[in-house]
Amino acid sequence: METAEILLEISSPEATLVKMMVGSVTLPGAAGAFEVLKDHAPLISSLDPGVIRYATGHEERTLSIKSGFVEVRNNKVSVCVEV
């Protein structure tokens, strides 16, 4: 079971869609899907159409997106998306 040690914030131009602590996040990066875990190296990436998957302990949730950008820094994943 994963512990929730990453702050995930997913926003669209209209609203904040997700703001919670998670154990991992998988994103549809422009160069392919990638997973972010605790202490991931800092990065900025564009996102392609696809599904964001995030684990909250024993449960996995998903969010379909059309496009977006992500910044990973200091165990915080900030995502701006078009849904």
PDB file of N, CA, C and O in Angstrom:
ATOM      1  N   MET A   1       0.835  -1.178   0.000  1.00  0.00           N
ATOM      2  CA  MET A   1       0.000   0.000   0.000  1.00  0.00           C
ATOM      3  C   MET A   1       0.883   1.244   0.000  1.00  0.00           C
ATOM      4  O   MET A   1       1.816   1.352   0.795  1.00  0.00           O
ATOM      5  N   GLU A   2       0.584   2.176  -0.891  1.00  0.00           N
ATOM      6  CA  GLU A   2       1.378   3.393  -1.010  1.00  0.00           C
ATOM      7  C   GLU A   2       0.927   4.426   0.012  1.00  0.00           C
ATOM      8  O   GLU A   2      -0.255   4.516   0.343  1.00  0.00           O
ATOM      9  N   THR A   3       1.878   5.197   0.503  1.00  0.00           N
ATOM     10  CA  THR A   3       1.512   6.276   1.411  1.00  0.00           C
ATOM     11  C   THR A   3       1.353   7.560   0.617  1.00  0.00           C
ATOM     12  O   THR A   3       2.036   7.770  -0.385  1.00  0.00           O
ATOM     13  N   ALA A   4       0.461   8.407   1.066  1.00  0.00           N
ATOM     14  CA  ALA A   4       0.168   9.655   0.362  1.00  0.00           C
ATOM     15  C   ALA A   4       1.203  10.701   0.753  1.00  0.00           C
ATOM     16  O   ALA A   4       1.091  11.333   1.803  1.00  0.00           O
ATOM     17  N   GLU A   5       2.217  10.882  -0.102  1.00  0.00           N
ATOM     18  CA  GLU A   5       3.304  11.798   0.231  1.00  0.00           C
ATOM     19  C   GLU A   5       3.566  12.828  -0.849  1.00  0.00           C
ATOM     20  O   GLU A   5       4.555  13.557  -0.778  1.00  0.00           O
ATOM     21  N   ILE A   6       2.686  12.905  -1.863  1.00  0.00           N
ATOM     22  CA  ILE A   6       2.835  13.882  -2.936  1.00  0.00           C
ATOM     23  C   ILE A   6       1.567  14.728  -2.969  1.00  0.00           C
ATOM     24  O   ILE A   6       0.460  14.192  -2.937  1.00  0.00           O
ATOM     25  N   LEU A   7       1.724  16.036  -3.033  1.00  0.00           N
ATOM     26  CA  LEU A   7       0.566  16.912  -3.191  1.00  0.00           C
ATOM     27  C   LEU A   7       0.253  17.019  -4.673  1.00  0.00           C
ATOM     28  O   LEU A   7       1.092  17.468  -5.455  1.00  0.00           O
ATOM     29  N   LEU A   8      -0.945  16.611  -5.064  1.00  0.00           N
ATOM     30  CA  LEU A   8      -1.385  16.687  -6.451  1.00  0.00           C
ATOM     31  C   LEU A   8      -2.430  17.783  -6.574  1.00  0.00           C
ATOM     32  O   LEU A   8      -3.444  17.768  -5.876  1.00  0.00           O
ATOM     33  N   GLU A   9      -2.176  18.733  -7.465  1.00  0.00           N
ATOM     34  CA  GLU A   9      -3.138  19.790  -7.768  1.00  0.00           C
ATOM     35  C   GLU A   9      -3.389  19.783  -9.268  1.00  0.00           C
ATOM     36  O   GLU A   9      -2.479  20.020 -10.061  1.00  0.00           O
ATOM     37  N   ILE A  10      -4.633  19.508  -9.649  1.00  0.00           N
ATOM     38  CA  ILE A  10      -5.024  19.523 -11.060  1.00  0.00           C
ATOM     39  C   ILE A  10      -6.044  20.631 -11.232  1.00  0.00           C
ATOM     40  O   ILE A  10      -7.089  20.634 -10.581  1.00  0.00           O
ATOM     41  N   SER A  11      -5.735  21.581 -12.121  1.00  0.00           N
ATOM     42  CA  SER A  11      -6.621  22.718 -12.357  1.00  0.00           C
ATOM     43  C   SER A  11      -6.927  22.835 -13.843  1.00  0.00           C
ATOM     44  O   SER A  11      -6.117  22.478 -14.698  1.00  0.00           O
ATOM     45  N   SER A  12      -8.116  23.344 -14.124  1.00  0.00           N
ATOM     46  CA  SER A  12      -8.486  23.724 -15.487  1.00  0.00           C
ATOM     47  C   SER A  12      -8.703  25.230 -15.449  1.00  0.00           C
ATOM     48  O   SER A  12      -8.698  25.814 -14.365  1.00  0.00           O
ATOM     49  N   PRO A  13      -8.894  25.878 -16.595  1.00  0.00           N
ATOM     50  CA  PRO A  13      -9.163  27.314 -16.557  1.00  0.00           C
ATOM     51  C   PRO A  13     -10.421  27.667 -15.752  1.00  0.00           C
ATOM     52  O   PRO A  13     -10.546  28.783 -15.248  1.00  0.00           O
ATOM     53  N   GLU A  14     -11.347  26.710 -15.634  1.00  0.00           N
ATOM     54  CA  GLU A  14     -12.603  26.972 -14.945  1.00  0.00           C
ATOM     55  C   GLU A  14     -12.569  26.704 -13.440  1.00  0.00           C
ATOM     56  O   GLU A  14     -13.250  27.387 -12.676  1.00  0.00           O
ATOM     57  N   ALA A  15     -11.780  25.713 -13.007  1.00  0.00           N
ATOM     58  CA  ALA A  15     -11.861  25.299 -11.597  1.00  0.00           C
ATOM     59  C   ALA A  15     -10.679  24.428 -11.194  1.00  0.00           C
ATOM     60  O   ALA A  15      -9.944  23.918 -12.039  1.00  0.00           O
ATOM     61  N   THR A  16     -10.514  24.271  -9.882  1.00  0.00           N
ATOM     62  CA  THR A  16      -9.588  23.282  -9.342  1.00  0.00           C
ATOM     63  C   THR A  16     -10.323  21.950  -9.349  1.00  0.00           C
ATOM     64  O   THR A  16     -11.387  21.819  -8.743  1.00  0.00           O
ATOM     65  N   LEU A  17      -9.759  20.969 -10.030  1.00  0.00           N
ATOM     66  CA  LEU A  17     -10.417  19.675 -10.179  1.00  0.00           C
ATOM     67  C   LEU A  17     -10.015  18.683  -9.097  1.00  0.00           C
ATOM     68  O   LEU A  17     -10.840  17.897  -8.630  1.00  0.00           O
ATOM     69  N   VAL A  18      -8.742  18.720  -8.699  1.00  0.00           N
ATOM     70  CA  VAL A  18      -8.221  17.801  -7.682  1.00  0.00           C
ATOM     71  C   VAL A  18      -7.205  18.554  -6.854  1.00  0.00           C
ATOM     72  O   VAL A  18      -6.367  19.274  -7.397  1.00  0.00           O
ATOM     73  N   LYS A  19      -7.272  18.392  -5.544  1.00  0.00           N
ATOM     74  CA  LYS A  19      -6.233  18.902  -4.647  1.00  0.00           C
ATOM     75  C   LYS A  19      -6.197  17.950  -3.468  1.00  0.00           C
ATOM     76  O   LYS A  19      -7.017  18.034  -2.555  1.00  0.00           O
ATOM     77  N   MET A  20      -5.214  17.026  -3.505  1.00  0.00           N
ATOM     78  CA  MET A  20      -5.145  16.014  -2.465  1.00  0.00           C
ATOM     79  C   MET A  20      -3.754  15.383  -2.408  1.00  0.00           C
ATOM     80  O   MET A  20      -2.955  15.510  -3.336  1.00  0.00           O
ATOM     81  N   MET A  21      -3.489  14.706  -1.305  1.00  0.00           N
ATOM     82  CA  MET A  21      -2.252  13.963  -1.146  1.00  0.00           C
ATOM     83  C   MET A  21      -2.428  12.592  -1.787  1.00  0.00           C
ATOM     84  O   MET A  21      -3.446  11.928  -1.591  1.00  0.00           O
ATOM     85  N   VAL A  22      -1.417  12.173  -2.562  1.00  0.00           N
ATOM     86  CA  VAL A  22      -1.469  10.890  -3.260  1.00  0.00           C
ATOM     87  C   VAL A  22      -0.138  10.161  -3.104  1.00  0.00           C
ATOM     88  O   VAL A  22       0.861  10.741  -2.679  1.00  0.00           O
ATOM     89  N   GLY A  23      -0.148   8.879  -3.455  1.00  0.00           N
ATOM     90  CA  GLY A  23       1.080   8.088  -3.397  1.00  0.00           C
ATOM     91  C   GLY A  23       1.852   8.100  -4.698  1.00  0.00           C
ATOM     92  O   GLY A  23       3.079   8.001  -4.698  1.00  0.00           O
ATOM     93  N   SER A  24       1.125   8.224  -5.832  1.00  0.00           N
ATOM     94  CA  SER A  24       1.766   8.256  -7.143  1.00  0.00           C
ATOM     95  C   SER A  24       0.829   8.892  -8.151  1.00  0.00           C
ATOM     96  O   SER A  24      -0.385   8.933  -7.955  1.00  0.00           O
ATOM     97  N   VAL A  25       1.417   9.391  -9.238  1.00  0.00           N
ATOM     98  CA  VAL A  25       0.647   9.995 -10.327  1.00  0.00           C
ATOM     99  C   VAL A  25       1.252   9.515 -11.643  1.00  0.00           C
ATOM    100  O   VAL A  25       2.471   9.549 -11.810  1.00  0.00           O
ATOM    101  N   THR A  26       0.418   9.071 -12.573  1.00  0.00           N
ATOM    102  CA  THR A  26       0.867   8.704 -13.919  1.00  0.00           C
ATOM    103  C   THR A  26       0.236   9.685 -14.893  1.00  0.00           C
ATOM    104  O   THR A  26      -0.978   9.889 -14.885  1.00  0.00           O
ATOM    105  N   LEU A  27       1.076  10.296 -15.737  1.00  0.00           N
ATOM    106  CA  LEU A  27       0.641  11.359 -16.638  1.00  0.00           C
ATOM    107  C   LEU A  27       0.946  11.010 -18.088  1.00  0.00           C
ATOM    108  O   LEU A  27       1.942  10.344 -18.370  1.00  0.00           O
ATOM    109  N   PRO A  28       0.084  11.463 -19.025  1.00  0.00           N
ATOM    110  CA  PRO A  28       0.310  11.206 -20.452  1.00  0.00           C
ATOM    111  C   PRO A  28       1.240  12.250 -21.065  1.00  0.00           C
ATOM    112  O   PRO A  28       0.784  13.159 -21.759  1.00  0.00           O
ATOM    113  N   GLY A  29       2.517  12.124 -20.816  1.00  0.00           N
ATOM    114  CA  GLY A  29       3.503  13.088 -21.312  1.00  0.00           C
ATOM    115  C   GLY A  29       3.616  13.078 -22.823  1.00  0.00           C
ATOM    116  O   GLY A  29       3.273  12.088 -23.469  1.00  0.00           O
ATOM    117  N   ALA A  30       4.093  14.171 -23.386  1.00  0.00           N
ATOM    118  CA  ALA A  30       4.244  14.298 -24.836  1.00  0.00           C
ATOM    119  C   ALA A  30       5.210  13.240 -25.392  1.00  0.00           C
ATOM    120  O   ALA A  30       5.075  12.830 -26.545  1.00  0.00           O
ATOM    121  N   ALA A  31       6.180  12.796 -24.584  1.00  0.00           N
ATOM    122  CA  ALA A  31       7.143  11.779 -25.024  1.00  0.00           C
ATOM    123  C   ALA A  31       6.766  10.393 -24.505  1.00  0.00           C
ATOM    124  O   ALA A  31       7.572   9.465 -24.575  1.00  0.00           O
ATOM    125  N   GLY A  32       5.550  10.248 -23.988  1.00  0.00           N
ATOM    126  CA  GLY A  32       5.093   8.970 -23.442  1.00  0.00           C
ATOM    127  C   GLY A  32       4.667   9.122 -21.995  1.00  0.00           C
ATOM    128  O   GLY A  32       5.043  10.083 -21.324  1.00  0.00           O
ATOM    129  N   ALA A  33       3.885   8.173 -21.521  1.00  0.00           N
ATOM    130  CA  ALA A  33       3.394   8.209 -20.144  1.00  0.00           C
ATOM    131  C   ALA A  33       4.562   8.076 -19.161  1.00  0.00           C
ATOM    132  O   ALA A  33       5.533   7.368 -19.425  1.00  0.00           O
ATOM    133  N   PHE A  34       4.449   8.767 -18.031  1.00  0.00           N
ATOM    134  CA  PHE A  34       5.465   8.649 -16.992  1.00  0.00           C
ATOM    135  C   PHE A  34       4.815   8.740 -15.625  1.00  0.00           C
ATOM    136  O   PHE A  34       3.753   9.341 -15.460  1.00  0.00           O
ATOM    137  N   GLU A  35       5.482   8.123 -14.635  1.00  0.00           N
ATOM    138  CA  GLU A  35       4.965   8.072 -13.272  1.00  0.00           C
ATOM    139  C   GLU A  35       5.801   8.956 -12.365  1.00  0.00           C
ATOM    140  O   GLU A  35       7.024   9.015 -12.491  1.00  0.00           O
ATOM    141  N   VAL A  36       5.130   9.642 -11.451  1.00  0.00           N
ATOM    142  CA  VAL A  36       5.798  10.473 -10.458  1.00  0.00           C
ATOM    143  C   VAL A  36       5.571   9.844  -9.093  1.00  0.00           C
ATOM    144  O   VAL A  36       4.437   9.596  -8.684  1.00  0.00           O
ATOM    145  N   LEU A  37       6.671   9.593  -8.397  1.00  0.00           N
ATOM    146  CA  LEU A  37       6.640   9.079  -7.033  1.00  0.00           C
ATOM    147  C   LEU A  37       7.319  10.089  -6.115  1.00  0.00           C
ATOM    148  O   LEU A  37       7.852  11.095  -6.583  1.00  0.00           O
ATOM    149  N   LYS A  38       7.302   9.828  -4.829  1.00  0.00           N
ATOM    150  CA  LYS A  38       7.945  10.711  -3.860  1.00  0.00           C
ATOM    151  C   LYS A  38       9.403  10.961  -4.243  1.00  0.00           C
ATOM    152  O   LYS A  38      10.105  10.044  -4.670  1.00  0.00           O
ATOM    153  N   ASP A  39       9.849  12.200  -4.090  1.00  0.00           N
ATOM    154  CA  ASP A  39      11.225  12.635  -4.355  1.00  0.00           C
ATOM    155  C   ASP A  39      11.613  12.545  -5.834  1.00  0.00           C
ATOM    156  O   ASP A  39      12.789  12.376  -6.156  1.00  0.00           O
ATOM    157  N   HIS A  40      10.635  12.658  -6.729  1.00  0.00           N
ATOM    158  CA  HIS A  40      10.915  12.677  -8.172  1.00  0.00           C
ATOM    159  C   HIS A  40      11.738  13.920  -8.507  1.00  0.00           C
ATOM    160  O   HIS A  40      11.584  14.963  -7.872  1.00  0.00           O
ATOM    161  N   ALA A  41      12.599  13.805  -9.492  1.00  0.00           N
ATOM    162  CA  ALA A  41      13.398  14.949  -9.950  1.00  0.00           C
ATOM    163  C   ALA A  41      12.465  16.038 -10.486  1.00  0.00           C
ATOM    164  O   ALA A  41      11.419  15.730 -11.057  1.00  0.00           O
ATOM    165  N   PRO A  42      12.838  17.310 -10.306  1.00  0.00           N
ATOM    166  CA  PRO A  42      12.010  18.398 -10.851  1.00  0.00           C
ATOM    167  C   PRO A  42      11.900  18.300 -12.372  1.00  0.00           C
ATOM    168  O   PRO A  42      12.859  17.933 -13.050  1.00  0.00           O
ATOM    169  N   LEU A  43      10.724  18.632 -12.895  1.00  0.00           N
ATOM    170  CA  LEU A  43      10.542  18.642 -14.345  1.00  0.00           C
ATOM    171  C   LEU A  43       9.333  19.476 -14.720  1.00  0.00           C
ATOM    172  O   LEU A  43       8.449  19.738 -13.904  1.00  0.00           O
ATOM    173  N   ILE A  44       9.321  19.883 -15.979  1.00  0.00           N
ATOM    174  CA  ILE A  44       8.172  20.535 -16.600  1.00  0.00           C
ATOM    175  C   ILE A  44       7.950  19.813 -17.919  1.00  0.00           C
ATOM    176  O   ILE A  44       8.897  19.573 -18.668  1.00  0.00           O
ATOM    177  N   SER A  45       6.682  19.461 -18.208  1.00  0.00           N
ATOM    178  CA  SER A  45       6.383  18.726 -19.433  1.00  0.00           C
ATOM    179  C   SER A  45       5.017  19.130 -19.964  1.00  0.00           C
ATOM    180  O   SER A  45       4.122  19.493 -19.200  1.00  0.00           O
ATOM    181  N   SER A  46       4.867  19.062 -21.277  1.00  0.00           N
ATOM    182  CA  SER A  46       3.534  19.195 -21.862  1.00  0.00           C
ATOM    183  C   SER A  46       2.860  17.831 -21.791  1.00  0.00           C
ATOM    184  O   SER A  46       3.528  16.799 -21.718  1.00  0.00           O
ATOM    185  N   LEU A  47       1.532  17.837 -21.813  1.00  0.00           N
ATOM    186  CA  LEU A  47       0.763  16.604 -21.732  1.00  0.00           C
ATOM    187  C   LEU A  47      -0.076  16.432 -22.988  1.00  0.00           C
ATOM    188  O   LEU A  47      -0.652  17.391 -23.500  1.00  0.00           O
ATOM    189  N   ASP A  48      -0.136  15.218 -23.473  1.00  0.00           N
ATOM    190  CA  ASP A  48      -0.950  14.868 -24.633  1.00  0.00           C
ATOM    191  C   ASP A  48      -2.332  14.414 -24.159  1.00  0.00           C
ATOM    192  O   ASP A  48      -2.541  14.197 -22.966  1.00  0.00           O
ATOM    193  N   PRO A  49      -3.266  14.273 -25.087  1.00  0.00           N
ATOM    194  CA  PRO A  49      -4.569  13.715 -24.706  1.00  0.00           C
ATOM    195  C   PRO A  49      -4.374  12.337 -24.082  1.00  0.00           C
ATOM    196  O   PRO A  49      -3.560  11.541 -24.552  1.00  0.00           O
ATOM    197  N   GLY A  50      -5.121  12.066 -23.027  1.00  0.00           N
ATOM    198  CA  GLY A  50      -4.989  10.776 -22.356  1.00  0.00           C
ATOM    199  C   GLY A  50      -5.622  10.808 -20.994  1.00  0.00           C
ATOM    200  O   GLY A  50      -6.550  11.575 -20.739  1.00  0.00           O
ATOM    201  N   VAL A  51      -5.110   9.962 -20.114  1.00  0.00           N
ATOM    202  CA  VAL A  51      -5.683   9.791 -18.779  1.00  0.00           C
ATOM    203  C   VAL A  51      -4.615  10.028 -17.723  1.00  0.00           C
ATOM    204  O   VAL A  51      -3.516   9.477 -17.804  1.00  0.00           O
ATOM    205  N   ILE A  52      -4.943  10.848 -16.735  1.00  0.00           N
ATOM    206  CA  ILE A  52      -4.103  11.003 -15.545  1.00  0.00           C
ATOM    207  C   ILE A  52      -4.614   9.982 -14.531  1.00  0.00           C
ATOM    208  O   ILE A  52      -5.810   9.927 -14.248  1.00  0.00           O
ATOM    209  N   ARG A  53      -3.706   9.177 -13.990  1.00  0.00           N
ATOM    210  CA  ARG A  53      -4.059   8.180 -12.973  1.00  0.00           C
ATOM    211  C   ARG A  53      -3.342   8.548 -11.683  1.00  0.00           C
ATOM    212  O   ARG A  53      -2.149   8.848 -11.697  1.00  0.00           O
ATOM    213  N   TYR A  54      -4.063   8.527 -10.570  1.00  0.00           N
ATOM    214  CA  TYR A  54      -3.421   8.829  -9.298  1.00  0.00           C
ATOM    215  C   TYR A  54      -3.929   7.881  -8.227  1.00  0.00           C
ATOM    216  O   TYR A  54      -5.118   7.569  -8.157  1.00  0.00           O
ATOM    217  N   ALA A  55      -3.000   7.430  -7.396  1.00  0.00           N
ATOM    218  CA  ALA A  55      -3.291   6.438  -6.369  1.00  0.00           C
ATOM    219  C   ALA A  55      -3.396   7.109  -5.007  1.00  0.00           C
ATOM    220  O   ALA A  55      -2.530   7.882  -4.597  1.00  0.00           O
ATOM    221  N   THR A  56      -4.481   6.787  -4.325  1.00  0.00           N
ATOM    222  CA  THR A  56      -4.707   7.301  -2.978  1.00  0.00           C
ATOM    223  C   THR A  56      -4.797   6.110  -2.043  1.00  0.00           C
ATOM    224  O   THR A  56      -5.888   5.676  -1.671  1.00  0.00           O
ATOM    225  N   GLY A  57      -3.637   5.586  -1.666  1.00  0.00           N
ATOM    226  CA  GLY A  57      -3.620   4.400  -0.816  1.00  0.00           C
ATOM    227  C   GLY A  57      -4.022   3.178  -1.612  1.00  0.00           C
ATOM    228  O   GLY A  57      -3.280   2.753  -2.498  1.00  0.00           O
ATOM    229  N   HIS A  58      -5.176   2.603  -1.321  1.00  0.00           N
ATOM    230  CA  HIS A  58      -5.638   1.378  -1.977  1.00  0.00           C
ATOM    231  C   HIS A  58      -6.534   1.655  -3.185  1.00  0.00           C
ATOM    232  O   HIS A  58      -6.961   0.711  -3.850  1.00  0.00           O
ATOM    233  N   GLU A  59      -6.825   2.900  -3.483  1.00  0.00           N
ATOM    234  CA  GLU A  59      -7.744   3.266  -4.559  1.00  0.00           C
ATOM    235  C   GLU A  59      -7.018   4.014  -5.676  1.00  0.00           C
ATOM    236  O   GLU A  59      -6.158   4.854  -5.411  1.00  0.00           O
ATOM    237  N   GLU A  60      -7.371   3.701  -6.934  1.00  0.00           N
ATOM    238  CA  GLU A  60      -6.823   4.448  -8.065  1.00  0.00           C
ATOM    239  C   GLU A  60      -7.953   5.249  -8.709  1.00  0.00           C
ATOM    240  O   GLU A  60      -9.042   4.726  -8.945  1.00  0.00           O
ATOM    241  N   ARG A  61      -7.683   6.515  -8.986  1.00  0.00           N
ATOM    242  CA  ARG A  61      -8.656   7.384  -9.644  1.00  0.00           C
ATOM    243  C   ARG A  61      -8.077   7.839 -10.974  1.00  0.00           C
ATOM    244  O   ARG A  61      -6.863   7.814 -11.181  1.00  0.00           O
ATOM    245  N   THR A  62      -8.970   8.257 -11.880  1.00  0.00           N
ATOM    246  CA  THR A  62      -8.522   8.695 -13.202  1.00  0.00           C
ATOM    247  C   THR A  62      -9.230   9.984 -13.604  1.00  0.00           C
ATOM    248  O   THR A  62     -10.310  10.306 -13.110  1.00  0.00           O
ATOM    249  N   LEU A  63      -8.585  10.713 -14.519  1.00  0.00           N
ATOM    250  CA  LEU A  63      -9.154  11.922 -15.091  1.00  0.00           C
ATOM    251  C   LEU A  63      -8.707  12.000 -16.546  1.00  0.00           C
ATOM    252  O   LEU A  63      -7.509  12.036 -16.826  1.00  0.00           O
ATOM    253  N   SER A  64      -9.658  12.027 -17.471  1.00  0.00           N
ATOM    254  CA  SER A  64      -9.338  12.144 -18.901  1.00  0.00           C
ATOM    255  C   SER A  64      -9.098  13.610 -19.245  1.00  0.00           C
ATOM    256  O   SER A  64      -9.841  14.492 -18.815  1.00  0.00           O
ATOM    257  N   ILE A  65      -8.035  13.855 -20.036  1.00  0.00           N
ATOM    258  CA  ILE A  65      -7.703  15.223 -20.421  1.00  0.00           C
ATOM    259  C   ILE A  65      -7.503  15.323 -21.933  1.00  0.00           C
ATOM    260  O   ILE A  65      -7.236  14.329 -22.609  1.00  0.00           O
ATOM    261  N   LYS A  66      -7.641  16.552 -22.446  1.00  0.00           N
ATOM    262  CA  LYS A  66      -7.383  16.820 -23.864  1.00  0.00           C
ATOM    263  C   LYS A  66      -5.942  17.268 -24.073  1.00  0.00           C
ATOM    264  O   LYS A  66      -5.316  16.921 -25.075  1.00  0.00           O
ATOM    265  N   SER A  67      -5.415  18.042 -23.120  1.00  0.00           N
ATOM    266  CA  SER A  67      -4.037  18.533 -23.192  1.00  0.00           C
ATOM    267  C   SER A  67      -3.703  19.199 -21.864  1.00  0.00           C
ATOM    268  O   SER A  67      -4.561  19.343 -20.993  1.00  0.00           O
ATOM    269  N   GLY A  68      -2.434  19.604 -21.725  1.00  0.00           N
ATOM    270  CA  GLY A  68      -2.058  20.296 -20.504  1.00  0.00           C
ATOM    271  C   GLY A  68      -0.559  20.401 -20.325  1.00  0.00           C
ATOM    272  O   GLY A  68       0.230  20.076 -21.212  1.00  0.00           O
ATOM    273  N   PHE A  69      -0.197  20.872 -19.132  1.00  0.00           N
ATOM    274  CA  PHE A  69       1.192  21.013 -18.720  1.00  0.00           C
ATOM    275  C   PHE A  69       1.313  20.541 -17.283  1.00  0.00           C
ATOM    276  O   PHE A  69       0.350  20.606 -16.519  1.00  0.00           O
ATOM    277  N   VAL A  70       2.498  20.065 -16.914  1.00  0.00           N
ATOM    278  CA  VAL A  70       2.739  19.634 -15.544  1.00  0.00           C
ATOM    279  C   VAL A  70       4.082  20.176 -15.076  1.00  0.00           C
ATOM    280  O   VAL A  70       5.041  20.259 -15.844  1.00  0.00           O
ATOM    281  N   GLU A  71       4.129  20.543 -13.797  1.00  0.00           N
ATOM    282  CA  GLU A  71       5.389  20.878 -13.129  1.00  0.00           C
ATOM    283  C   GLU A  71       5.495  20.001 -11.897  1.00  0.00           C
ATOM    284  O   GLU A  71       4.562  19.914 -11.098  1.00  0.00           O
ATOM    285  N   VAL A  72       6.653  19.345 -11.748  1.00  0.00           N
ATOM    286  CA  VAL A  72       6.938  18.517 -10.581  1.00  0.00           C
ATOM    287  C   VAL A  72       8.081  19.181  -9.836  1.00  0.00           C
ATOM    288  O   VAL A  72       9.139  19.446 -10.406  1.00  0.00           O
ATOM    289  N   ARG A  73       7.855  19.451  -8.536  1.00  0.00           N
ATOM    290  CA  ARG A  73       8.904  20.100  -7.739  1.00  0.00           C
ATOM    291  C   ARG A  73       8.607  19.904  -6.258  1.00  0.00           C
ATOM    292  O   ARG A  73       7.488  20.151  -5.809  1.00  0.00           O
ATOM    293  N   ASN A  74       9.592  19.466  -5.510  1.00  0.00           N
ATOM    294  CA  ASN A  74       9.487  19.322  -4.051  1.00  0.00           C
ATOM    295  C   ASN A  74       8.255  18.534  -3.623  1.00  0.00           C
ATOM    296  O   ASN A  74       7.500  18.979  -2.759  1.00  0.00           O
ATOM    297  N   ASN A  75       8.051  17.360  -4.228  1.00  0.00           N
ATOM    298  CA  ASN A  75       6.926  16.477  -3.895  1.00  0.00           C
ATOM    299  C   ASN A  75       5.564  17.139  -4.098  1.00  0.00           C
ATOM    300  O   ASN A  75       4.597  16.818  -3.407  1.00  0.00           O
ATOM    301  N   LYS A  76       5.502  18.063  -5.053  1.00  0.00           N
ATOM    302  CA  LYS A  76       4.243  18.679  -5.461  1.00  0.00           C
ATOM    303  C   LYS A  76       4.121  18.544  -6.978  1.00  0.00           C
ATOM    304  O   LYS A  76       5.048  18.878  -7.717  1.00  0.00           O
ATOM    305  N   VAL A  77       2.971  18.051  -7.433  1.00  0.00           N
ATOM    306  CA  VAL A  77       2.682  17.895  -8.847  1.00  0.00           C
ATOM    307  C   VAL A  77       1.570  18.883  -9.194  1.00  0.00           C
ATOM    308  O   VAL A  77       0.425  18.705  -8.781  1.00  0.00           O
ATOM    309  N   SER A  78       1.911  19.920  -9.952  1.00  0.00           N
ATOM    310  CA  SER A  78       0.951  20.938 -10.362  1.00  0.00           C
ATOM    311  C   SER A  78       0.623  20.716 -11.829  1.00  0.00           C
ATOM    312  O   SER A  78       1.505  20.755 -12.687  1.00  0.00           O
ATOM    313  N   VAL A  79      -0.662  20.482 -12.110  1.00  0.00           N
ATOM    314  CA  VAL A  79      -1.093  20.166 -13.476  1.00  0.00           C
ATOM    315  C   VAL A  79      -2.156  21.162 -13.895  1.00  0.00           C
ATOM    316  O   VAL A  79      -3.107  21.417 -13.156  1.00  0.00           O
ATOM    317  N   CYS A  80      -1.989  21.730 -15.098  1.00  0.00           N
ATOM    318  CA  CYS A  80      -2.985  22.613 -15.688  1.00  0.00           C
ATOM    319  C   CYS A  80      -3.483  21.897 -16.934  1.00  0.00           C
ATOM    320  O   CYS A  80      -2.694  21.580 -17.823  1.00  0.00           O
ATOM    321  N   VAL A  81      -4.790  21.640 -17.009  1.00  0.00           N
ATOM    322  CA  VAL A  81      -5.323  20.802 -18.083  1.00  0.00           C
ATOM    323  C   VAL A  81      -6.531  21.427 -18.750  1.00  0.00           C
ATOM    324  O   VAL A  81      -7.196  22.313 -18.214  1.00  0.00           O
ATOM    325  N   GLU A  82      -6.780  20.918 -19.953  1.00  0.00           N
ATOM    326  CA  GLU A  82      -8.048  21.159 -20.648  1.00  0.00           C
ATOM    327  C   GLU A  82      -8.764  19.815 -20.642  1.00  0.00           C
ATOM    328  O   GLU A  82      -8.212  18.813 -21.096  1.00  0.00           O
ATOM    329  N   VAL A  83      -9.992  19.793 -20.128  1.00  0.00           N
ATOM    330  CA  VAL A  83     -10.738  18.522 -20.040  1.00  0.00           C
ATOM    331  C   VAL A  83     -11.846  18.453 -21.057  1.00  0.00           C
ATOM    332  O   VAL A  83     -12.567  17.458 -21.118  1.00  0.00           O
TER     333      VAL A  83
END
